[in-house]
Amino acid sequence: MAWSWRYEGANGDAVDGPAESFTSQADAESWIGQTWRELAASGVTSVALVEDDRVDYRMSLEPPAE
């Protein structure tokens, strides 16, 4: 099984991002924990963790509303 991230912009459309692939969910989550700030700065507003072709979950990279 291969894990990867799908990147989305403010309008929900797919945007380009690093084409990384991971052998485990833990590795993918560790990587996003280290790089989410750079992704957010480049215009990525949310990411989806994908296992092969199945979306496991989505996560916002935007700060929480106050």
Backbone as a chain_set.jsonl record, in Angstrom:
{"seq": "MAWSWRYEGANGDAVDGPAESFTSQADAESWIGQTWRELAASGVTSVALVEDDRVDYRMSLEPPAE", "coords": {"N": [[0.835, -1.181, 0.0], [0.474, 2.232, -0.768], [0.877, 5.478, 0.499], [-0.141, 8.854, 0.171], [-0.312, 12.457, -0.233], [-2.942, 14.601, -1.227], [-3.391, 17.775, -2.589], [-5.196, 20.804, -1.991], [-6.638, 23.906, -3.051], [-7.978, 27.169, -2.084], [-10.506, 27.24, -3.327], [-11.187, 24.61, -3.385], [-10.272, 23.137, -5.49], [-7.852, 20.937, -6.995], [-4.398, 21.456, -6.382], [-0.953, 21.936, -7.295], [1.649, 20.161, -5.658], [4.255, 18.745, -3.567], [5.291, 15.598, -4.821], [5.182, 13.213, -3.029], [5.572, 9.912, -1.699], [4.639, 7.387, 0.59], [5.372, 4.61, 2.756], [3.858, 4.018, 4.922], [1.035, 5.065, 6.906], [1.721, 6.483, 9.192], [4.262, 7.517, 8.517], [3.54, 9.274, 6.439], [1.904, 11.078, 7.848], [3.721, 12.122, 9.676], [5.452, 13.455, 7.931], [3.713, 15.445, 6.851], [3.269, 16.876, 9.13], [5.682, 18.138, 9.44], [5.88, 19.75, 7.19], [3.602, 21.289, 6.695], [3.342, 24.057, 7.129], [4.895, 25.31, 5.137], [3.518, 24.397, 2.897], [1.01, 25.623, 3.303], [1.79, 28.275, 3.104], [2.319, 28.38, 0.424], [-0.14, 28.38, -0.76], [-1.768, 26.146, -0.434], [-4.673, 25.036, 1.02], [-5.975, 22.903, 2.147], [-5.536, 19.373, 2.749], [-5.614, 15.977, 1.591], [-5.359, 12.752, 2.803], [-4.318, 9.999, 1.09], [-4.717, 6.597, 0.445], [-3.483, 4.418, -1.733], [-5.932, 4.623, -4.014], [-7.916, 5.544, -2.418], [-9.435, 7.976, -0.399], [-8.482, 8.652, 2.809], [-8.754, 10.58, 4.881], [-9.548, 14.13, 5.173], [-7.939, 17.293, 5.768], [-7.755, 20.537, 7.073], [-5.464, 23.209, 6.429], [-5.614, 25.703, 7.277], [-5.662, 28.333, 9.761], [-7.523, 27.989, 12.843], [-10.83, 29.373, 13.156], [-11.561, 32.327, 14.963]], "CA": [[0.0, 0.0, 0.0], [1.197, 3.501, -0.828], [0.175, 6.62, 1.062], [0.302, 10.133, -0.383], [-1.181, 13.596, 0.067], [-3.543, 15.368, -2.319], [-3.384, 19.163, -2.153], [-6.332, 21.57, -2.485], [-6.595, 25.344, -2.845], [-9.11, 27.806, -1.398], [-11.774, 26.912, -3.985], [-11.385, 23.167, -3.338], [-9.651, 22.484, -6.644], [-6.52, 20.371, -6.792], [-3.251, 22.309, -6.677], [0.304, 21.202, -7.321], [2.424, 20.059, -4.425], [5.292, 17.711, -3.645], [4.817, 14.249, -5.165], [5.792, 12.289, -2.076], [4.864, 8.654, -1.465], [5.076, 6.837, 1.87], [5.031, 3.201, 2.946], [2.918, 3.871, 6.031], [0.253, 6.247, 7.267], [2.508, 7.226, 10.18], [5.294, 8.283, 7.807], [2.867, 10.365, 5.727], [1.451, 12.055, 8.828], [4.925, 12.771, 10.197], [5.922, 14.377, 6.894], [2.825, 16.61, 6.757], [3.502, 17.639, 10.35], [6.905, 18.916, 9.264], [5.853, 20.611, 6.0], [2.318, 21.945, 6.455], [3.474, 25.522, 7.088], [5.374, 25.672, 3.799], [2.411, 24.154, 1.967], [0.017, 26.674, 3.514], [2.352, 29.521, 2.577], [2.307, 28.316, -1.043], [-1.512, 28.433, -1.246], [-2.532, 24.932, -0.13], [-5.544, 25.306, 2.163], [-6.342, 21.63, 2.762], [-4.89, 18.193, 2.18], [-6.331, 14.716, 1.768], [-4.475, 11.593, 2.882], [-4.814, 8.999, 0.149], [-4.102, 5.276, 0.435], [-3.706, 3.979, -3.1], [-6.882, 5.559, -4.625], [-8.978, 5.803, -1.432], [-9.184, 9.08, 0.526], [-8.654, 8.236, 4.196], [-9.362, 11.738, 5.523], [-9.137, 15.467, 4.739], [-7.544, 18.136, 6.885], [-7.509, 21.931, 6.726], [-4.197, 23.79, 6.835], [-5.898, 27.081, 7.681], [-5.788, 28.488, 11.214], [-8.913, 27.913, 13.292], [-11.558, 30.64, 13.265], [-11.608, 32.802, 16.371]], "C": [[0.88, 1.246, 0.0], [0.297, 4.615, -0.293], [0.738, 7.889, 0.434], [-0.696, 11.21, 0.026], [-1.691, 14.218, -1.219], [-3.733, 16.793, -1.782], [-4.538, 19.927, -2.79], [-6.164, 23.04, -2.147], [-7.867, 25.849, -2.204], [-10.461, 27.448, -2.016], [-12.053, 25.411, -4.02], [-10.798, 22.407, -4.505], [-8.269, 21.955, -6.279], [-5.457, 21.387, -7.177], [-1.993, 21.447, -6.638], [0.973, 21.249, -5.96], [3.453, 18.963, -4.582], [4.69, 16.329, -3.918], [5.542, 13.23, -4.295], [4.922, 11.043, -1.94], [5.476, 7.999, -0.234], [4.614, 5.391, 2.008], [4.059, 2.98, 4.096], [2.176, 5.179, 6.274], [1.043, 7.102, 8.247], [3.59, 8.071, 9.517], [4.688, 9.479, 7.082], [2.444, 11.46, 6.7], [2.624, 12.798, 9.463], [5.434, 13.81, 9.215], [5.041, 15.62, 6.826], [2.984, 17.485, 7.999], [4.723, 18.54, 10.25], [6.791, 19.943, 8.144], [4.575, 21.423, 5.812], [2.438, 23.456, 6.376], [3.93, 26.002, 5.707], [4.284, 25.475, 2.757], [1.367, 25.259, 2.075], [0.513, 27.997, 2.942], [2.329, 29.553, 1.051], [0.891, 28.272, -1.618], [-2.336, 27.182, -1.03], [-3.365, 25.221, 1.115], [-6.024, 24.035, 2.859], [-5.619, 20.495, 2.045], [-5.782, 16.984, 2.427], [-5.299, 13.599, 1.792], [-5.09, 10.476, 2.053], [-4.011, 7.712, 0.294], [-4.481, 4.631, -0.886], [-4.665, 4.973, -3.77], [-7.997, 5.972, -3.668], [-8.576, 6.954, -0.518], [-9.494, 8.601, 1.942], [-9.291, 9.365, 5.013], [-8.828, 13.021, 4.91], [-8.81, 16.295, 5.973], [-7.245, 19.548, 6.366], [-6.115, 22.344, 7.196], [-4.372, 25.244, 7.264], [-6.009, 27.158, 9.201], [-7.257, 28.425, 11.622], [-9.541, 29.303, 13.397], [-11.634, 31.045, 14.732], [-12.97, 33.263, 16.745]], "O": [[1.901, 1.299, 0.685], [-0.893, 4.673, -0.602], [1.941, 7.993, 0.194], [-1.769, 10.922, 0.555], [-0.946, 14.344, -2.192], [-4.183, 16.982, -0.652], [-4.838, 19.741, -3.969], [-5.621, 23.39, -1.098], [-8.735, 25.064, -1.823], [-11.46, 27.361, -1.302], [-13.041, 24.98, -4.614], [-10.817, 21.177, -4.522], [-7.61, 22.465, -5.373], [-5.594, 22.094, -8.176], [-1.972, 20.375, -6.033], [0.878, 22.229, -5.222], [3.515, 18.317, -5.628], [3.693, 15.948, -3.304], [6.402, 12.486, -4.767], [3.697, 11.109, -2.05], [6.69, 8.05, -0.036], [3.592, 4.998, 1.445], [3.498, 1.894, 4.24], [2.637, 6.255, 5.892], [1.034, 8.328, 8.139], [3.811, 9.216, 9.912], [5.253, 10.572, 7.104], [2.608, 12.644, 6.407], [2.516, 13.989, 9.755], [5.806, 14.915, 9.609], [5.557, 16.735, 6.751], [2.846, 18.706, 7.919], [4.789, 19.583, 10.901], [7.537, 20.922, 8.143], [4.478, 22.182, 4.847], [1.698, 24.085, 5.62], [3.408, 26.984, 5.179], [4.138, 26.285, 1.842], [0.894, 25.774, 1.062], [-0.264, 28.753, 2.359], [2.322, 30.628, 0.451], [0.726, 28.142, -2.831], [-3.507, 27.153, -1.41], [-2.822, 25.607, 2.15], [-6.432, 24.076, 4.019], [-5.161, 20.633, 0.91], [-6.596, 16.971, 3.35], [-4.457, 13.51, 0.898], [-6.226, 10.062, 2.281], [-2.781, 7.731, 0.269], [-5.65, 4.334, -1.133], [-4.242, 6.089, -4.072], [-8.925, 6.677, -4.067], [-7.498, 6.923, 0.076], [-10.618, 8.196, 2.241], [-10.252, 9.136, 5.749], [-7.807, 13.022, 4.223], [-9.319, 16.046, 7.066], [-6.57, 19.721, 5.351], [-5.643, 21.885, 8.236], [-3.399, 25.93, 7.575], [-6.397, 26.19, 9.855], [-8.137, 28.769, 10.832], [-8.857, 30.283, 13.691], [-11.755, 30.201, 15.621], [-13.187, 33.69, 17.879]]}, "num_chains": 1, "name": "protein.A"}
